[in-house]
């Protein structure tokens, strides 16, 4: 998985601080896990237009992840969701998609399809 403009714009060097993982939830379904400093930062990330564009383009089961109208809730990740984020990020580091010191990483929690790709 390549870094999106959104992920690149939010890349922060590891600072030794605890890593807080949040989830954007749409219609009571966890969609994407990401790192944020705190809840306010998580809300800012979810309002980012680049992320919202991704949520409208990417699909799961032939349906866009977000219709552009439904509320997007932010909450702390559950332990299983945080584990999935960490595993996805570790794989990206191993594959050379991101540098090990970068904190920014977005892990989708649902199976994805990008209609723009064949």
MDAnalysis code that builds the backbone (N, CA, C; Angstrom):
import MDAnalysis as mda
import numpy as np

u = mda.Universe.empty(354, n_residues=118, atom_resindex=np.repeat(np.arange(118), 3), trajectory=True)
u.add_TopologyAttr("name", ["N", "CA", "C"] * 118)
u.add_TopologyAttr("resid", np.arange(1, 119))
u.add_TopologyAttr("resname", ["UNK", "UNK", "UNK", "UNK", "UNK", "UNK", "UNK", "UNK", "UNK", "UNK", "UNK", "UNK", "UNK", "UNK", "UNK", "UNK", "UNK", "UNK", "UNK", "UNK", "UNK", "UNK", "UNK", "UNK", "UNK", "UNK", "UNK", "UNK", "UNK", "UNK", "UNK", "UNK", "UNK", "UNK", "UNK", "UNK", "UNK", "UNK", "UNK", "UNK", "UNK", "UNK", "UNK", "UNK", "UNK", "UNK", "UNK", "UNK", "UNK", "UNK", "UNK", "UNK", "UNK", "UNK", "UNK", "UNK", "UNK", "UNK", "UNK", "UNK", "UNK", "UNK", "UNK", "UNK", "UNK", "UNK", "UNK", "UNK", "UNK", "UNK", "UNK", "UNK", "UNK", "UNK", "UNK", "UNK", "UNK", "UNK", "UNK", "UNK", "UNK", "UNK", "UNK", "UNK", "UNK", "UNK", "UNK", "UNK", "UNK", "UNK", "UNK", "UNK", "UNK", "UNK", "UNK", "UNK", "UNK", "UNK", "UNK", "UNK", "UNK", "UNK", "UNK", "UNK", "UNK", "UNK", "UNK", "UNK", "UNK", "UNK", "UNK", "UNK", "UNK", "UNK", "UNK", "UNK", "UNK", "UNK"])
u.atoms.positions = np.array([
    [0.852, -1.177, 0.000],
    [0.000, 0.000, 0.000],
    [0.894, 1.236, 0.000],
    [0.671, 2.129, -0.916],
    [1.447, 3.359, -1.014],
    [0.823, 4.410, -0.112],
    [1.659, 5.361, 0.306],
    [1.162, 6.449, 1.144],
    [0.323, 7.407, 0.319],
    [-0.846, 7.755, 0.828],
    [-1.674, 8.757, 0.163],
    [-1.160, 10.146, 0.537],
    [-1.648, 11.162, -0.157],
    [-1.293, 12.539, 0.192],
    [-1.652, 12.812, 1.643],
    [-2.790, 12.272, 2.077],
    [-3.231, 12.454, 3.459],
    [-2.196, 11.896, 4.428],
    [-1.740, 10.669, 4.199],
    [-0.784, 10.049, 5.098],
    [0.545, 10.788, 5.089],
    [0.992, 11.216, 3.909],
    [2.238, 11.947, 3.822],
    [2.154, 13.288, 4.537],
    [1.004, 13.944, 4.451],
    [0.865, 15.262, 5.072],
    [0.781, 15.184, 6.578],
    [0.485, 14.003, 7.126],
    [0.374, 13.879, 8.577],
    [1.522, 13.075, 9.175],
    [2.560, 12.780, 8.380],
    [3.689, 12.003, 8.894],
    [4.421, 12.785, 9.978],
    [4.681, 12.108, 11.086],
    [5.364, 12.711, 12.223],
    [6.415, 11.717, 12.686],
    [7.594, 12.196, 13.044],
    [8.638, 11.298, 13.515],
    [8.246, 10.708, 14.873],
    [8.628, 9.448, 15.108],
    [8.356, 8.808, 16.403],
    [9.010, 9.656, 17.477],
    [8.266, 9.993, 18.502],
    [8.773, 10.862, 19.555],
    [8.923, 10.144, 20.881],
    [8.628, 8.867, 20.926],
    [8.728, 8.144, 22.177],
    [7.464, 8.278, 23.022],
    [6.514, 9.085, 22.594],
    [5.256, 9.232, 23.314],
    [4.369, 8.032, 23.022],
    [3.425, 7.752, 23.911],
    [2.498, 6.649, 23.634],
    [1.764, 6.893, 22.312],
    [1.525, 5.823, 21.596],
    [0.828, 5.926, 20.327],
    [-0.659, 5.718, 20.591],
    [-1.464, 6.703, 20.215],
    [-2.908, 6.638, 20.375],
    [-3.533, 6.312, 19.031],
    [-4.265, 5.226, 18.985],
    [-4.907, 4.800, 17.746],
    [-6.399, 5.066, 17.862],
    [-6.934, 5.685, 16.835],
    [-8.353, 6.023, 16.770],
    [-8.969, 5.339, 15.560],
    [-10.287, 5.258, 15.582],
    [-11.027, 4.644, 14.483],
    [-12.102, 5.614, 14.016],
    [-12.205, 5.744, 12.692],
    [-13.332, 6.460, 12.093],
    [-14.408, 5.415, 11.865],
    [-15.573, 5.694, 12.398],
    [-16.681, 4.752, 12.359],
    [-17.834, 5.377, 11.581],
    [-18.387, 4.609, 10.653],
    [-19.522, 5.069, 9.852],
    [-20.643, 4.047, 10.016],
    [-21.800, 4.541, 10.408],
    [-22.967, 3.673, 10.623],
    [-22.622, 2.496, 11.535],
    [-21.973, 2.813, 12.660],
    [-21.613, 1.833, 13.695],
    [-20.624, 0.766, 13.225],
    [-19.862, 1.071, 12.181],
    [-18.874, 0.117, 11.662],
    [-17.514, 0.796, 11.604],
    [-16.528, 0.204, 12.280],
    [-15.168, 0.729, 12.220],
    [-14.628, 0.575, 10.812],
    [-14.210, 1.699, 10.215],
    [-13.772, 1.692, 8.815],
    [-12.262, 1.819, 8.685],
    [-11.683, 2.767, 9.399],
    [-10.266, 3.047, 9.243],
    [-9.651, 3.381, 10.601],
    [-8.457, 2.820, 10.845],
    [-7.712, 3.091, 12.069],
    [-6.511, 3.959, 11.722],
    [-6.183, 4.880, 12.617],
    [-5.087, 5.815, 12.373],
    [-4.549, 6.323, 13.700],
    [-3.361, 6.892, 13.670],
    [-2.719, 7.446, 14.848],
    [-3.061, 8.916, 14.968],
    [-3.292, 9.373, 16.203],
    [-3.524, 10.790, 16.476],
    [-3.005, 11.105, 17.870],
    [-2.634, 12.349, 18.068],
    [-2.133, 12.772, 19.378],
    [-3.208, 12.649, 20.448],
    [-4.419, 13.060, 20.114],
    [-5.531, 13.038, 21.059],
    [-6.828, 13.074, 20.264],
    [-7.955, 13.122, 20.960],
    [-9.244, 13.077, 20.271],
    [-9.449, 14.274, 19.346],
    [-8.983, 15.438, 19.754],
    [-9.110, 16.630, 18.915],
    [-8.329, 16.458, 17.610],
    [-7.133, 15.913, 17.715],
    [-6.316, 15.651, 16.531],
    [-6.995, 14.604, 15.651],
    [-7.585, 13.592, 16.268],
    [-8.299, 12.555, 15.512],
    [-9.471, 13.153, 14.746],
    [-10.203, 14.049, 15.383],
    [-11.328, 14.727, 14.711],
    [-10.816, 15.534, 13.516],
    [-9.682, 16.204, 13.683],
    [-9.095, 16.992, 12.585],
    [-8.732, 16.081, 11.420],
    [-8.146, 14.949, 11.718],
    [-7.749, 14.009, 10.673],
    [-8.968, 13.516, 9.898],
    [-10.037, 13.209, 10.600],
    [-11.245, 12.703, 9.945],
    [-11.915, 13.779, 9.101],
    [-11.724, 15.040, 9.439],
    [-12.296, 16.128, 8.630],
    [-11.450, 16.435, 7.392],
    [-10.254, 15.866, 7.301],
    [-9.370, 16.115, 6.169],
    [-10.036, 15.671, 4.868],
    [-10.079, 16.556, 3.891],
    [-10.780, 16.272, 2.642],
    [-10.178, 15.102, 1.882],
    [-8.872, 14.939, 1.957],
    [-8.226, 13.835, 1.254],
    [-8.703, 12.484, 1.798],
    [-8.811, 12.359, 3.115],
    [-9.325, 11.126, 3.700],
    [-10.783, 10.920, 3.306],
    [-11.569, 11.973, 3.377],
    [-12.985, 11.872, 3.012],
    [-13.153, 11.471, 1.546],
    [-12.298, 12.008, 0.688],
    [-12.340, 11.610, -0.726],
    [-12.056, 10.115, -0.871],
    [-11.044, 9.621, -0.141],
    [-10.732, 8.192, -0.178],
    [-11.937, 7.371, 0.270],
    [-12.611, 7.824, 1.320],
    [-13.759, 7.081, 1.844],
    [-14.914, 7.029, 0.849],
    [-15.001, 8.021, -0.038],
    [-16.074, 8.023, -1.031],
    [-15.703, 7.233, -2.283],
    [-14.403, 7.050, -2.537],
    [-13.953, 6.351, -3.742],
    [-13.771, 4.855, -3.487],
    [-13.187, 4.515, -2.352],
    [-12.938, 3.108, -2.042],
    [-14.250, 2.425, -1.680],
    [-14.354, 1.163, -2.057],
    [-15.597, 0.432, -1.813],
    [-15.334, -0.851, -1.028],
    [-16.384, -1.335, -0.424],
    [-16.389, -2.621, 0.267],
    [-17.673, -3.312, -0.169],
    [-17.543, -4.451, -0.795],
    [-18.725, -5.157, -1.279],
    [-19.478, -4.380, -2.340],
    [-18.759, -3.588, -3.136],
    [-19.386, -2.820, -4.206],
    [-20.049, -1.528, -3.762],
    [-19.963, -1.213, -2.485],
    [-20.596, -0.009, -1.952],
    [-19.510, 0.925, -1.415],
    [-19.568, 2.236, -1.742],
    [-18.571, 3.166, -1.189],
    [-18.546, 3.102, 0.338],
    [-17.368, 3.275, 0.915],
    [-17.238, 3.253, 2.365],
    [-18.055, 4.359, 3.021],
    [-18.210, 5.468, 2.304],
    [-18.936, 6.612, 2.851],
    [-19.722, 7.266, 1.731],
    [-20.951, 7.652, 2.027],
    [-21.805, 8.292, 1.021],
    [-21.669, 9.810, 0.997],
    [-20.822, 10.360, 1.832],
    [-20.630, 11.798, 1.881],
    [-21.634, 12.499, 2.780],
    [-22.610, 11.760, 3.289],
    [-23.649, 12.357, 4.128],
    [-23.681, 11.797, 5.548],
    [-23.459, 10.518, 5.694],
    [-23.532, 9.879, 7.012],
    [-22.488, 10.486, 7.944],
    [-22.833, 10.531, 9.207],
    [-21.894, 11.038, 10.216],
    [-20.701, 10.095, 10.327],
    [-19.523, 10.674, 10.492],
    [-18.315, 9.901, 10.752],
    [-17.957, 10.153, 12.212],
    [-18.050, 9.102, 13.011],
    [-17.732, 9.194, 14.433],
    [-16.270, 8.815, 14.643],
    [-15.666, 9.395, 15.663],
    [-14.286, 9.070, 16.018],
    [-14.291, 8.498, 17.427],
    [-13.547, 7.415, 17.594],
    [-13.424, 6.800, 18.913],
    [-12.051, 6.160, 19.032],
    [-11.644, 5.876, 20.268],
    [-10.396, 5.144, 20.478],
    [-10.559, 3.745, 19.906],
    [-9.492, 3.239, 19.340],
    [-9.507, 1.892, 18.778],
    [-9.624, 0.853, 19.890],
    [-10.372, -0.202, 19.599],
    [-10.408, -1.346, 20.500],
    [-9.073, -2.088, 20.363],
    [-8.715, -2.925, 21.329],
    [-7.429, -3.638, 21.251],
    [-7.239, -4.408, 19.947],
    [-8.274, -5.059, 19.437],
    [-8.124, -5.815, 18.189],
    [-7.888, -4.881, 17.003],
    [-8.519, -3.722, 17.010],
    [-8.333, -2.750, 15.928],
    [-6.933, -2.142, 15.990],
    [-6.476, -1.856, 17.204],
    [-5.111, -1.331, 17.347],
    [-4.095, -2.366, 16.888],
    [-4.322, -3.627, 17.200],
    [-3.423, -4.695, 16.757],
    [-3.394, -4.783, 15.228],
    [-4.535, -4.627, 14.597],
    [-4.588, -4.651, 13.121],
    [-3.831, -3.464, 12.547],
    [-3.965, -2.276, 13.171],
    [-3.233, -1.091, 12.714],
    [-1.731, -1.340, 12.827],
    [-1.295, -1.849, 13.990],
    [0.138, -2.107, 14.209],
    [0.676, -3.137, 13.212],
    [-0.077, -4.199, 12.964],
    [0.364, -5.235, 12.022],
    [0.451, -4.673, 10.604],
    [-0.528, -3.874, 10.212],
    [-0.534, -3.272, 8.881],
    [0.643, -2.315, 8.720],
    [0.891, -1.509, 9.745],
    [2.000, -0.552, 9.703],
    [3.336, -1.289, 9.650],
    [3.495, -2.340, 10.454],
    [4.735, -3.116, 10.461],
    [5.002, -3.721, 9.080],
    [3.946, -4.198, 8.436],
    [4.090, -4.755, 7.090],
    [4.527, -3.657, 6.111],
    [3.963, -2.468, 6.246],
    [4.339, -1.354, 5.367],
    [5.804, -0.976, 5.562],
    [6.290, -1.017, 6.795],
    [7.702, -0.731, 7.063],
    [8.572, -1.811, 6.425],
    [8.198, -3.080, 6.621],
    [8.960, -4.195, 6.021],
    [9.007, -4.097, 4.504],
    [7.898, -3.673, 3.900],
    [7.820, -3.574, 2.442],
    [8.454, -2.307, 1.898],
    [8.897, -1.421, 2.780],
    [9.518, -0.173, 2.340],
    [8.524, 0.891, 1.913],
    [7.244, 0.713, 2.241],
    [6.232, 1.719, 1.888],
    [6.347, 2.968, 2.752],
    [6.801, 2.799, 3.996],
    [7.034, 3.929, 4.896],
    [8.329, 3.672, 5.657],
    [8.900, 4.727, 6.201],
    [10.089, 4.631, 7.033],
    [9.664, 4.217, 8.437],
    [10.513, 3.506, 9.139],
    [10.199, 3.017, 10.468],
    [9.887, 4.091, 11.485],
    [10.455, 5.292, 11.312],
    [10.217, 6.354, 12.291],
    [8.939, 7.149, 12.020],
    [8.304, 6.916, 10.891],
    [7.060, 7.616, 10.587],
    [5.913, 7.029, 11.387],
    [5.131, 7.892, 12.001],
    [3.981, 7.442, 12.774],
    [2.722, 7.363, 11.924],
    [2.640, 8.164, 10.890],
    [1.409, 8.228, 10.104],
    [1.211, 6.927, 9.340],
    [0.076, 6.328, 9.548],
    [-0.310, 5.139, 8.803],
    [-1.807, 4.977, 8.955],
    [-2.451, 4.648, 7.879],
    [-3.892, 4.412, 7.886],
    [-4.130, 2.954, 7.545],
    [-4.876, 2.268, 8.401],
    [-5.197, 0.869, 8.156],
    [-6.707, 0.742, 8.029],
    [-7.146, 0.301, 6.874],
    [-8.570, 0.092, 6.683],
    [-8.969, -1.217, 7.363],
    [-10.081, -1.185, 8.050],
    [-10.547, -2.319, 8.840],
    [-11.582, -3.164, 8.099],
    [-11.847, -2.804, 6.864],
    [-12.815, -3.528, 6.028],
    [-12.104, -3.911, 4.733],
    [-12.565, -4.968, 4.056],
    [-11.977, -5.329, 2.762],
    [-12.246, -4.238, 1.740],
    [-11.217, -3.834, 1.022],
    [-11.332, -2.718, 0.091],
    [-11.276, -3.135, -1.363],
    [-11.937, -2.322, -2.172],
    [-11.798, -2.394, -3.627],
    [-11.752, -0.955, -4.103],
    [-10.845, -0.672, -5.006],
    [-10.724, 0.659, -5.594],
    [-11.293, 0.565, -6.999],
    [-12.461, 1.193, -7.240],
    [-13.099, 1.074, -8.557],
    [-12.241, 1.634, -9.687],
    [-11.246, 2.433, -9.389],
    [-10.376, 2.994, -10.420],
    [-9.317, 2.024, -10.889],
    [-9.156, 0.918, -10.186],
    [-8.147, -0.074, -10.554],
    [-8.812, -1.305, -11.125],
    [-8.187, -1.905, -12.132],
    [-8.757, -3.135, -12.692],
    [-8.051, -4.335, -12.149],
])
